[in-house]
Amino acid sequence: MSADEPQGPTLKPVTPARVAQEISKLSAERRNGEVEPHVYDQRFARMIQELRARRIEGTRADIQAALEPLVKAGTITAGEYKRLISQLGMQ
């Protein structure tokens, strides 16, 4: 096997809308007390890891356009937005 050959099946990239959906769901569970803070942090970290592995389909502008309305509507906090953008290497 050469180094140029893929090592396994390639995962389909995640859409910015799906990223927005997942962070909204996780944020709502945190606000509603459905997950404890340490579980929230673990799930957030796992989400970031999966997004890095699968990649996000679209540009930075596409991702920000999907997330910024959530902050304005109060669906996610500004801190969650900054954390997500930062950990994705977009800041």
Number of C-alpha atoms within 10 A of each C-alpha: 6 6 6 6 7 9 9 6 6 9 9 11 14 17 17 21 15 14 19 21 15 14 20 20 13 18 19 15 14 16 12 9 10 12 16 12 11 9 12 16 13 12 14 19 14 12 17 19 14 13 16 15 14 14 16 21 15 12 10 14 10 14 20 15 14 18 23 16 13 18 16 11 9 11 18 22 15 14 10 15 18 13 15 20 17 11 14 15 9 11 10
